[in-house]
């Protein structure tokens, strides 16, 4: 495991805490009816977004699935604009038209969340092909869940990425469940999902996705391989969502003992222990970070509340491309 300095330790804890508190606030606002539609929370998986995205450069791209808030925040999207988007407000990142599952920020090369399982994987291939054709020094970090591995798009995309030697990091967030079905009940190869990469001659590894430093190290190694050789790599990170599939899911299909087992591996609590044991941050430092995050969340909720609803006259604006 790599050593980190105090600045990096502070940054990682701040970003993971920001995601956690943001998601908890989203859950509260959903229950109050201020966020509508579908809402998929990233609570428990924060180490993956922070550890992996921290290794990217500005010219790299990120594309992801519908559990996208954590990735968007880790990439640097404005929490105010994200929350306003979830509220369906004019001040949102897509002026309230995208909502929870479709966050997007072109300036950050954050190419969006996508609601169709596996549907964004071919888009990642297109981005990788564009980078290669234009001879640009960038990679595509493509997040997806264990449920997407059973989709045809996964294998088609893996095949093309390997065939064309594209700069794509396939990042499998295995949180054990596709909606309410355990991965072992939906995949005949549940114990070796990352081994699918062998079929395409692609380097792959399985890691502990609850440890931000393990995520950091594996992402750094994979990205270096891609930048050096140009070809794709797959990482499977073992993780767990502490809440249901969405806010509409009571998650009654999971045993309490299983949830408790994974909550004991809470990536934020584990990292707090690590930074204190290694004299990187003190209790005061951690308290200051928590207070800073609380202000960020208060501000984004206030921004979303005060942002106006979009006028119905713009309902069709920028839905279809036009030269006019």
ABEGO torsion letter per residue (X at the ends): XBBBBAAAAAAAAAAAAAAAAAAAAAAAAAAAGABBEBBBBABGAAAAAAAAAAABBAABBBBBBABAAAAAAAAGBBAAAAAAAAAGBAABAAGGAAEAAABBBAAAGBAEBBABBGAAAAAAAAAAAAAAAAGBBBBBBBBBBAAAAABAAAAAAAAAAAAAGBBBBBBBBBAGBBEABBAAAABAAAAAAAAAAAAAGBBBBBBBAABAAAAAAAAAAAAAAAAAAGBBBBBBBBBBBABBABAABAGAABBAAAAAAAAAABAAAAAAAAAAAAGABBAAAAAAAAAAAAAAAAAAAAAAAABBBBBAAAAABGABBBAX
